[in-house]
């Protein structure tokens, strides 16, 4: 299980607009917990690996 917040979720807010290994990382987790409904929508829209495993 992984918990994500603004800093480690939104790539466009990261320095350089990039967070390394996100698809790899999310594909290997059982569940991804986001801090808001907006974050869940962002995750599921951007990373198909987390669909059905986020909340």
Long-range contacts (C-beta under 8 A, 24 or more apart in sequence): 1-29, 1-30, 1-31, 1-32, 1-33, 2-26, 2-29, 2-31, 2-32, 2-33, 3-32, 3-33, 3-34, 3-35, 4-32, 4-33, 4-34, 4-35, 4-39, 4-43, 5-35, 6-35, 6-39, 9-34, 9-39, 9-42, 9-43, 10-42, 11-46, 22-47, 23-47, 23-49, 26-50, 29-53, 31-55
